[in-house]
Amino acid sequence: GLFGTLVVQPRRPLLTTDALAVVHSYGGKSTINGRVGRDTAPARPGTRVRIRVVNTNNGSLRAWVTGATYRLVAVDGYDLNRPDEIADRSVLVTAGGRADLELTVPASGARVELGGVVLVLGTDPPQAATQAPPALDLLTYGKPAALPFDPDQADRRFRYAIGRRPGFINGRPGMWWSINGKLFPNVPMYVVSEGDVVRMTIKNRSYATHPMHLHGHHAGVLSRNGVKATGSPWWVDSL
């Protein structure tokens, strides 16, 4: 297959230097920007760098920084509102997800750790993390801001439960993915009209991590496991 990285710049130029961190596995080898193990981005001390992490694999990864504090400034192409400094947390980047990290490069350099591969900024600092710190909770990260619609006045409400169950598909027995307990082709269709505000409750009963992703759209995360979002609006297309 073929894939590439497209960066859409804002109308007002960012006061940062861009660095790409594209993670992909080839034949069981994890690479960053096409290089096995590690890559280097030249950056002078004092430079503000925006690292655009892209996870092109079908499983999630953890991203974090050693040698400097950082901020998570965007998720899936959407800027977060007034993000805080992060020192002891990692960012979960879903399958197909993107995350923009921003930091000021110290004199000793910094490392962006990406689940087995590393992007070195400037000089490689002496410290290297052996395992990822706890994941940052985006429900509470950043400062709240108004949404462009009222989710409590949704035009349509749906429930979407994924799971796995035994059955037959095209005459073949197996343990198959299900939606609301139904197997293909008898799965539900969610019909909407242009302009609808749609509120969907997603449950995962499969006992496996599964990315939920919208094609061509973003969704705002309102709550997780009954806990409401109180931080920056959290827009995703891969959750």
ABEGO torsion letter per residue (X at the ends): XBBBBBBBBBABBBABBBBBBBBBBBGGBBBBGGBBGBBBBBBBBGBBBBBBBBBABABBBBBBBBGBBBBBABBGGBBBBGBBBBAABBBBBBBGBBBBBBBBBBAAEBBBBBGGBBBBBEBBBABBBABBBBBBBAAABEBBBBBABBAAABABBBBBBBBBBBEBBGGBBEBBBBBGGBBOAABBBBBBBBGBBBBBBBBBAAGBBBBBBBBGBBBBBABBGGBBBABBBBBBABX
